[in-house]
Amino acid sequence: MCRCAAGVAFTALWWWAAARLLLAPDAGALEGAVAAGGWGLSVLPVHCLPKARADGALAAGRWRRAWRAARKPGAE
């Protein structure tokens, strides 16, 4: 409940700032900062998973093992 209310409040604040930037001739740095900050948060990759849980994830150290194996004498 609290997270939903905070989300609605931040969304309303962002829309207020964006509308003031577009419509009010006296809009300033505060509105610009709020609008830019809200846009920046919207592009965060919150849908991503940790690498270990992702489908098709490669094991840690895979490249290091391949590099060492290639440097051994007689390896192609």
Summary of the structure (lengths in Angstrom):
residues: 76
radius of gyration: 23.9
end to end distance: 60.5
largest distance: 73.3
contacts: 129
relative contact order: 0.08
helix: 64%
strand: 0%
